[in-house]
Amino acid sequence: MTEADLILYIVVATALVFDFTNGFHDTANVVATSISTRAMSPRLAVVYAAVLNFAGAFISLEVAATVADAVVDASAITPTVVFAGLTGAISWNLLTWYFGLPSSSSHALIGGVVGAAFAAAGAGAVHGDGVLSKVMIPAVVAPVLAFVVGALAIVICYRMLGRQRPGPVTRGFRFGQIISGGMLALAHGTNDAQKTMGIIALALIAHGSLEQGADPPVWVIVSAATAIALGTYTGGWRIIRTMGTRIIKMDAAQGFSAQGAGAAVIMASSHFGFPLSTTHVISGGVMGAGAGKRLSAVRWGVAGNILAAWLLTLPAAAAIGAVTYGVAHLFGDGAAGPAVIAAVGIALYFVTIVQRARKGQPVPG
Amino acid sequence: MIATIVDTTALLETIVAAFVAGLGVMFTFSLAILGVSGSIEANRNGQRLQAAFYVALAVLGTLATIAAITLGLIIMVG
């Protein structure tokens, strides 16, 4: 095994850990609405979401192509750069998690890779137009779109069914949530697992194992799908324990509307290769479904937190990615830098989780 | 400047697709629920013709919902 192989293994393992935590953190977003309206039991909802997360990862490769090609110049990237970018994303996620600040794993990932590429090869390695057109503008448009679609959908529903008896309507939408919740889990798997596929593809290109512009190999797709599904399944059991305190109260029609809007926006965006923050989109759908019923039902504080996350995450993760590359580079161009940083990172991660769990504090999504 | 950098066509198609899918499925599924709810009510009142109309509405709404979701998935996979 060469040193380049060792770095590649570390990068792939780190990417899959990132994917696992992505599923772990996002379970609440995918299943909370179905559980809160009693459309599904918590156990069923979690298993269902995990299975459809796995299936969703196989639907499309457009987002993976964007991450691998459109954001940074793959020919200027080394496995150490990809590692530094991943570390930047994970570090920022952990930092925001520790201080209870909102964060988008997707924006952190893109920011981390951009920052590390900038530090390693200068501004020429970053596709500024790709970052703007494929990441930043969709990041602003998508949650607003989900909000508007969610709000209009609930207005349509209340106009059509407002005079019907509530019993059959509620039962109907509870059944409908099995479909909309499944579509949301499928959409989540599609968009989020592909980001990891794109990162691993980037590392394989840098390693020389994959042609630039080629689709990720099957083992990459299967491992990314498995990691996000396992993360969703594992994260779900913690969600079940905390149900009833952190969920948003809504009726079944609002749940259907929010999930449908979220799934529609994420799937349409995935089809065109936009890597989104699924958390922001789902939050937009939930707020829209609330606003469509009553404007004061919107949690404007959540909207403010999303705005803060938009402004902070990309530059902060980029800065950490750049610094991580600098630190790794101090150990030379071999595997020593990534190996040392990975070991320190793993140790810090588990210390943080144990400390947080002892204090009884939740893991934010 | 921004317009030349941004893939406006893809962004607009995303917006249109999200509206059509999100609102279309809500409309067709609401139609199905309206049909089921209306047929229960009509049957209870002994209005056979109205009940048959609502059953047809429920079937139409259900089929349209299934078709919309299937079409969406086919487009995604394709």
Interface residues (C-beta under 8 A of the other chain):
Chain A: I59 S60 D129 L132 S133 K134 I137 P138 V141 L145 A146 V149 G150 L152 A153 I154 I156 C157 M160 L161 Q164 R165 P168 V169 G172 F173 G176 I179 S180 M183 T190 F256 S257 G260 A261 A263 A264 V265 M267 A268 S269 S270 H271 F272 G273 F274
Chain B: I2 I5 V6 D7 A10 L11 E13 T14 I15 A17 A18 F19 A21 G22 L23 V25 M26 F27 F29 S30 L31 A32 I33 L34 V36 S37 G38 I40 E41 T65 I69 G72 L73 I75 M76 V77
